[in-house]
Amino acid sequence: MKTAFVFPGQGAQYIGMSLDFIQSDPHNLEVMDAFDKTHATNLKQVMLEGPEENLKQTSFTQPAILFHSIAALHRFQAHCKVKADFVAGHSLGEFSALVASGMLSFSDAMHLVHKRGEYMIKANAGVPFAMSAIIGLDAQVVIDICAEASSEGLVQAVNFNTPIQTVISGTAEGVAAAGELAKSKGAKRVLPLVVGGPFHTPLIAQASLWLYDEMKTLTFHDGNIPVVSNYDALPCVSGTLEREKLAKQIISPVRWVECIEYMVTQGVQQFIEFGPQKVLSGMIKNINKDCQVFSIDKIEDVDAVVSAIG
């Protein structure tokens, strides 16, 4: 049975995340303290104590989720010999996948996603924006709705999470118009998302350039495990090529359904999610009900998953 390790993106964070991993492993504490010192932040305190408003800030959220994901992965690897045939992550989570693949060091990935969060907010340049999840409509219907609503403002389908859950992003006017059209066409829900920018659209194109320049200052190794990229839903082991894909990913759709479907066609039957909550596990089951899906959020989950998979 082939296995894939997967990693969540923004939105999975919660106050108190990573507490057990930090308390149980001095190396995790060292990584967190080094990050706070280098970047003059209080990320550890915000993760463990809040306030929630700070944790929701993209420049905090992104390194917090990556840290939690990799701490969970390392704990699992210390107790289980199961290896991944593929790794993948949802948007931000692709950076966690690079650490799992060996393309990036833990500390370099933390630095990059912190900067990525800053760039994604800064690049919007004050344009009123919005993002909403459209639930209950086929992805192509949502794409068509965005095309129809684009006369009101830029709006695009940007996260293809499940066959009937697609996130749209763009200007406030464009997203509002698309949301109303979606309701008229039978969407079960149109759920506005609390975000810091019009992510995965050309409205933050400058962030792609800034991130690429930042990535060029760090070492990207060739990977030990293929990373299935959000950008094209294809595997990659080249650190140089993956760096280019990550820059494009900021302004391109997250093709999550295609990523999962590709891995299934390659024989993956077992997915293990590492990170806060169980966001991806639910998505994967909605993409392919025949897959075995496990989730590791806390230390106690490690023993349960190891026992379940033998």
C-alpha positions in Angstrom: 0.0 0.0 0.0 1.4 3.4 -1.0 1.3 6.2 1.4 1.2 10.0 1.1 1.9 12.5 3.8 -0.2 15.7 3.5 -0.1 19.0 5.3 -2.8 21.7 5.9 -2.8 25.3 5.0 -4.1 28.5 6.5 -7.3 28.3 8.6 -6.4 25.2 10.7 -4.8 27.2 13.5 -6.1 27.3 17.1 -4.9 28.8 20.4 -2.8 26.2 22.3 -1.6 24.5 19.2 1.7 22.6 19.4 1.8 22.8 23.3 2.4 19.1 23.7 5.0 19.0 21.0 6.9 21.9 22.5 6.8 20.5 26.0 7.8 17.0 25.0 10.8 17.8 22.7 13.5 20.3 23.6 14.4 20.6 19.9 11.0 22.0 19.1 11.4 24.6 21.8 14.8 25.5 20.3 13.4 25.9 16.8 10.6 28.1 18.1 12.8 30.3 20.3 15.3 30.7 17.5 12.6 31.8 15.1 11.3 34.4 17.6 14.8 35.7 18.2 15.7 35.9 14.5 12.4 37.5 13.4 11.8 39.7 16.5 8.4 38.1 17.0 6.5 36.4 19.9 5.1 33.5 17.8 5.4 31.0 20.5 3.4 33.1 22.9 0.7 33.8 20.3 0.4 30.1 19.4 0.0 29.0 23.0 -1.8 31.9 24.6 -3.3 34.1 21.8 -4.9 36.5 21.4 -6.7 34.9 18.5 -6.7 38.1 16.5 -2.9 37.9 16.4 -2.8 34.2 15.5 -5.1 35.0 12.5 -2.6 37.4 11.1 -1.1 35.7 8.1 2.5 36.3 9.0 1.9 34.5 12.3 -0.6 31.9 11.0 1.7 30.5 8.3 4.8 29.7 10.4 2.5 28.5 13.3 0.8 25.9 11.1 4.1 24.8 9.5 5.8 24.4 12.9 2.9 22.3 14.2 2.9 20.1 11.1 6.6 19.4 11.1 6.6 18.8 14.9 3.8 16.2 14.4 5.7 14.6 11.5 8.9 14.3 13.5 7.1 12.7 16.4 5.5 10.2 14.1 8.7 9.4 12.4 10.4 8.7 15.7 7.7 6.1 16.5 6.9 4.6 13.1 8.9 3.4 10.1 6.2 4.0 7.5 7.7 6.0 4.6 5.9 8.4 2.3 5.7 7.7 -1.5 4.5 11.2 -2.1 4.1 14.4 0.0 1.7 17.3 -0.7 0.4 20.3 1.1 -2.6 22.7 0.7 -1.3 26.1 -0.3 0.9 27.1 2.7 1.1 23.3 3.4 3.3 22.8 0.4 6.2 24.3 2.3 5.7 21.7 5.0 5.8 19.1 2.3 9.1 20.4 1.1 10.5 19.9 4.6 9.2 16.4 4.6 10.8 15.8 1.2 14.2 17.1 2.3 14.1 20.1 -0.1 14.1 22.7 2.7 15.3 22.8 6.2 12.8 23.3 9.0 14.2 26.7 10.0 14.4 28.0 6.3 10.8 26.9 5.7 9.7 28.8 8.9 11.4 31.9 7.6 10.0 31.6 4.1 6.4 31.2 5.2 6.7 34.1 7.6 7.9 36.3 4.8 5.3 34.8 2.5 2.6 35.9 4.9 4.0 39.4 5.0 4.3 39.7 1.3 0.7 38.4 0.6 -0.7 41.1 2.8 1.6 43.9 1.6 1.1 43.2 -2.1 -2.6 43.9 -2.1 -2.0 47.7 -1.9 -5.3 48.6 -0.3 -7.7 47.2 -2.9 -11.0 46.0 -1.1 -11.0 42.2 -1.4 -12.8 39.1 -0.3 -12.7 35.3 -0.4 -15.7 33.0 0.0 -16.2 29.2 -0.1 -18.9 28.0 -2.4 -20.4 24.7 -1.2 -22.7 22.4 -3.1 -21.8 23.3 -6.7 -19.6 21.6 -9.2 -16.3 23.3 -9.8 -16.9 24.1 -13.4 -20.2 25.8 -12.4 -18.2 28.0 -10.0 -15.7 28.8 -12.8 -18.5 29.8 -15.1 -20.1 31.9 -12.3 -16.8 33.8 -11.8 -16.6 34.5 -15.5 -20.1 35.9 -15.4 -19.5 38.0 -12.3 -16.2 39.4 -13.6 -18.0 42.5 -15.0 -18.4 43.6 -11.4 -14.8 43.1 -10.5 -12.0 40.5 -10.6 -13.1 37.2 -9.2 -11.6 33.7 -9.7 -12.0 30.2 -8.5 -8.8 29.6 -6.5 -9.1 26.6 -4.2 -10.5 23.4 -5.6 -10.9 21.7 -2.3 -13.4 18.9 -3.1 -15.7 18.2 -6.1 -18.4 20.4 -4.5 -16.3 22.9 -2.4 -14.5 25.7 -4.3 -13.1 28.9 -2.9 -13.3 32.1 -4.9 -11.1 35.2 -4.4 -10.8 38.7 -5.8 -12.1 42.2 -5.4 -14.9 42.7 -2.8 -17.4 43.6 -5.6 -16.5 40.6 -7.8 -16.7 38.1 -4.9 -20.0 39.5 -3.7 -21.5 39.3 -7.2 -20.3 35.7 -7.7 -21.7 34.8 -4.3 -25.1 36.0 -5.2 -25.0 34.1 -8.5 -23.9 31.0 -6.7 -26.9 31.2 -4.4 -29.2 31.7 -7.4 -27.8 28.6 -9.0 -28.4 26.4 -6.0 -25.3 26.6 -3.8 -25.9 25.1 -0.4 -23.7 27.7 1.3 -21.7 30.8 0.4 -19.3 31.2 3.3 -17.2 34.4 3.6 -13.7 33.6 4.8 -11.7 35.8 7.2 -8.4 36.3 5.3 -5.8 39.0 4.9 -5.8 39.4 1.2 -7.2 38.1 -2.2 -5.0 35.1 -2.1 -4.1 33.1 -5.3 -5.1 35.9 -7.6 -3.2 38.4 -9.8 -4.1 41.1 -7.2 -1.1 40.0 -5.2 1.2 39.4 -8.1 4.0 41.5 -6.4 4.1 38.9 -3.6 5.1 36.2 -6.1 8.1 38.3 -7.2 9.1 39.2 -3.6 8.9 35.5 -2.5 10.9 34.3 -5.5 13.7 36.7 -4.6 13.6 35.6 -1.0 13.7 31.9 -2.0 16.8 32.5 -4.1 18.7 33.5 -1.0 18.2 30.0 0.5 19.2 26.5 -0.5 16.7 24.3 -2.1 17.9 20.7 -2.3 16.5 18.0 -4.6 13.9 16.0 -2.8 14.0 12.5 -1.4 10.2 12.1 -1.9 8.2 13.6 -4.8 6.2 16.7 -3.9 2.9 16.9 -5.7 2.6 20.6 -6.5 -0.6 22.7 -6.1 0.5 24.6 -9.2 0.2 21.8 -11.7 -0.8 18.7 -9.6 2.3 16.9 -10.8 5.2 15.4 -8.8 8.5 17.3 -8.5 11.9 16.3 -6.9 13.9 19.2 -8.3 14.4 21.9 -5.7 15.1 24.5 -8.4 11.8 23.7 -10.2 9.8 23.6 -7.0 11.0 27.0 -6.1 9.6 28.3 -9.4 6.3 26.5 -8.7 6.0 28.0 -5.2 6.4 31.5 -6.6 3.6 30.8 -9.2 1.4 29.2 -6.6 0.7 32.5 -4.8 -1.2 33.8 -7.9 -2.5 30.4 -9.2 -5.3 28.1 -8.1 -4.7 25.4 -5.5 -5.6 22.2 -7.5 -6.1 20.0 -4.5 -8.7 17.7 -6.0 -6.3 17.0 -8.9 -3.4 16.5 -6.5 -5.3 13.8 -4.5 -6.6 12.2 -7.7 -3.1 12.0 -9.2 -1.7 10.3 -6.1 -4.5 7.8 -6.1 -3.8 7.0 -9.8 -0.2 6.3 -8.7 -1.4 3.7 -6.2 -1.7 5.8 -3.0 -4.4 4.3 -0.8 -3.3 5.7 2.6 -3.0 9.4 3.5 -1.7 10.7 6.8 -2.3 14.3 7.6 0.1 16.2 9.9 -1.0 19.4 11.4 -3.7 21.2 13.4 -7.2 19.9 13.2 -8.4 17.5 10.5 -9.2 19.8 7.6 -7.5 17.8 4.8 -8.8 14.5 6.1 -12.3 15.6 5.5 -11.5 16.9 2.0 -9.8 13.7 1.0 -12.7 11.5 2.1 -14.9 13.8 0.0 -12.6 13.3 -3.0 -12.2 9.6 -2.8 -14.1 7.6 -0.2 -12.1 4.4 -0.8 -8.9 5.9 0.7 -7.7 5.3 4.3 -7.2 8.7 5.9 -5.4 9.4 9.3 -4.8 12.6 11.1 -2.1 13.6 13.6 -2.8 16.9 15.5 -1.6 16.0 19.0 0.9 13.6 20.5 -1.9 11.2 21.5 -2.8 10.9 17.9 0.6 9.4 17.0 0.0 6.2 19.1 -3.5 5.9 17.7 -2.3 6.1 14.1 0.7 3.9 14.6 -1.6 1.3 16.1 -4.1 1.6 13.3 -1.6 1.2 10.5 0.6 -1.3 12.2 
